[in-house]
Amino acid sequence: MANHSKHGRPFTLSLPNRSQCVKIVATVAAVGLLATGGIVSHNFYASSTQAEPTARVTAYSATDAEASRGNAREALGGDTSYVTVKINGKSRVVPGTNFTNVKSVLEAGNITLEPEDTVSPSLTTKVDEKTVITVNRAGASVEVADSSIAFNVVKKETSSLPKGQEKVETEGEEGVMESTNLVTRSGDTVVSSNMISSYVKKAPVDKVVLVGTGSTSTSSSSSSSSSSSTASVGTTVPAGDMQQWAHDYLISNGYTEADFTATVYIISHESGWNVSATNPSSGAYGLPQALPGSKMVSAGSDWATNYQTQLKWFWGYCASRYGSIQGAYSYWLAHKCY
């Protein structure tokens, strides 16, 4: 991912950074198309006046040097199937394995049609990977919102502290996911909200706690060298139900705490632990950003919505390509992708 542009000298053109580009492009596309007339679609949903769930989140990995857009993620099985949908000019990719027509794609992408939306081609048109579905929505506006990504607590042993003594080496800091939404309102009421794009604007920073393993006579002056003597990975405390399940599954199946720590780090940077995270340009999908997401069908038919299936695929992929989860972690640290 490109570095953010710095401010230049007077009279020097300064290019917008990546986050600004996302906002500018989405806003221009929406404004240019909001004046488009509507063709009423009465039979897509029984009621189009009720607020519908937000569409599946689309996401990029962390910005700056930590952007994971590598093409190394190869197939472990499954049929490639995805269709591009443009909503008010903003593209996203909807992954799947059993698309039959335009309607099936919109349903899989949780894209709710409003009465005045125009859709091309028609809902009954058959689709393939070359199909581009265009949805123009009148009366909608582009809105940008941030949400937080929880940080983890990582404990690392060090002989530079007396046994049992703990010391905070790094304070934790929540990450930030910025989302661009196409929102339709009736007065102050939100009728529908479709998330067009979202990316990890700032990756979470783990809280690192050093745990002493040395003798009680260890000099406090040696604490300055504690960082160099700590384990390279450490033990991560699970945050949330998904991480707790992942931890328990790994440990009960012969993996280690270090494997869980490596898992948390990669997934936090790839998708912010959002099951439906999708890269709209490449089709990478889910917690592990499988490329394309339909590859995860090899781990289960519910790959699009089940975090357990996605994680099982992720661990299998790490073992197949890098020999282990920690091998994938080491590669990620070196290349900012895997």
Buried (B, 14 or more C-beta within 10 A) or exposed (E): BEEEEEEEEEEEEEEEBBBEEBBEBBBEBBEEBBEBEBEEBEEBBEEBEEEBEBBBBBBBBBBBEBBBBBEEBEBBEBEBBBBBBBBBBBBBBBBBBEBEBBBBBBBBBBBBBBBBBBBEBEBEBEBEEEBEBBBBBBBBBBBBEEBEBBBBBBBBBBBBBBEEBEBEBBEBEEBBBBBBBBBBBEEEEBBBBBBBBBBBBBBBBBBBBBBBBBEEEBEEEBBEEBBEBBBEBBBBBBBEEBBEBBBEBBEEEEBBBBBBBBBBBBBBBBBBBBBBBBBBBBBBBBBBBBBBBBBBBBBBEEBBEBBBBBBBBBBBBBBEBBEBBBBBBBBBBEEBBB
